[in-house]
């Protein structure tokens, strides 16, 4: 189940983002950073992913609403213990359908680390295609710059 993030979720989200597998890709989060990025940022649209009544993930999107460049970008984090169970794929499909059907987006993007083969395969299985490598795209926990992979999902509107 996806539901909007609430202030009461901050502790659970901070704990999720401290999972070793999640933190390796997302970096370091404390309560203030979680609040700033997922509750107070008016451009972020975040959802808690629940399974069995437990917070097991986070999924969010940002929108470009300029009509000539309209698209949405997505991010997802699943608790280490809940990965490879279909929860992330189900959450992504749900959000992708919402963004294309209800919000009118025809183009969705993701930007996993280029070296994260599991994430690239995950997104490809959802219909995303590789666009290109973004060199020195993000600074990792090691303080070094790493490449990102731009991927997109397209539902071209009828002309």
N, C-alpha and C positions, 0 to 999 in steps of 0.2 A: 504494500500500500504506500502511495505517496501522499504526503500532506505538507502544507506550508510550514516552514520553520517558525517556531515560537520561542520567546525568551526562555521558557522552561527547558528548551532543548539544548541550551548552550553547554552545560556540563557534559551531556552525552555526546555532543558533536566534538567537543574538545578531546574527550576520551577516544572517540573514533579516529580522529586525526592524529592521535599519538600511537595508534597501532603501528608496529614497525614497518609493515609493508606499505601502509598508507603514508606514513611520515617520510619514507624514503623517496616518494614521488611528490608529495605535497609540501614538505618542509615542516617547520616548527610552528605550532599554533598554541596560543594560550587563550583564556576566555576573552580577553580584550580583542584579540585579532579575529576570533570567531564572531563576536558581536559586530565588529566593524565591517567585516566582509559579507556576512550572511544575514544580518538583521538590519543594520543601519544603512548599508549602501543601497540607495534607491535604484540603482541600475541592475542589481543582482536579484534574481528570482530563484530562491532556494527551496528545496523540499527535503524533508526527512524521508528516508526509505525505512519502512517497518516490515518486519516479518515475525509472525507469531507474537505480535504486540511489543516487540523489542526494536529499538533503534539499531539498525544494522548498516545504514549507509546514508549518504548525502548525494543529492543530484541537484545541479543548478544550471541556469542558462542566463546569457546576456543577449540582448537584442540590438541590432542595428535597425532603426526604424525609418531611416532615410529611404524614401520609396525607390530610388534608383539603385540602392545597394542593400536592400532589405535582406537580412539573414539573422540567424541565431547561432550562438556558439554554446556548447554544452561541456560540462565536466561531471565526473562521477567518482565517488570513493565508496568502497565497500569494506566493511570490517574484515580483517584477515581471516577470521574463522568462518566467514560466510561467503568467501569467494569460491568461484567455480561450482556454484549451485543453481545458476540460472537467475538469481535475484537481480544482478546487475543488468543482464540482458533484458529481463522483463521491465525493469525500471526505465531503461533507455528506450525501449520500444514504446512504452506508455508516453514518455515525454516527447519522443519524436512525433508520435501521432497527434498529440496535443498541439505541438508547434506547427505542424503542417496543416492540420484540419481546423483547429480553432483559432490560431494566431496568424494564419495566412503566410507562413514562411515556406518557400520552395527550396531553400538552401540552408543546410545545417553544417556546422564545422566542429571539429575536435582537433586538439593539438597535443597528442601524447609525445613523450620523449622518444626521439628517433630510435634509441637503443632499447626501448621497452617493447620487445617482440610480443609479449602476451597481450598488452593493450592494443597494439596494432592489429593483431589477429582478431581480438574481441570486436573492434570497430569494423573491420572488414566483414566479419560474420553478420553484422547488422546492416550492411549495405554501403558503408563508407568506403570511399576510394582515395588512394594516395594522390595528393596534388604536388607536393614537393617538400624538400628539406629546408627548414629555416635554420640557418647556421648560427651558432652561438646564441640560441633563442632564450634560454633561461639559465639562471644561476642555480646550481645544485647545492645540496647541503654541504658538499665538499668545498664550496666557494668558487668552483670553476664553472665556466660557461659550457652548456651542453646544447646539442642540436635538438630541435623539435621537428615533428612531422605534421604538416598540415594535411588534414583529411576532410573530405566533404561528402555529404549525402545530398543528392539533388532529386527533386520532383519538379521537372520543368512544367510550368503552367502552359496551358494551351494558348497558342498565339491568336 
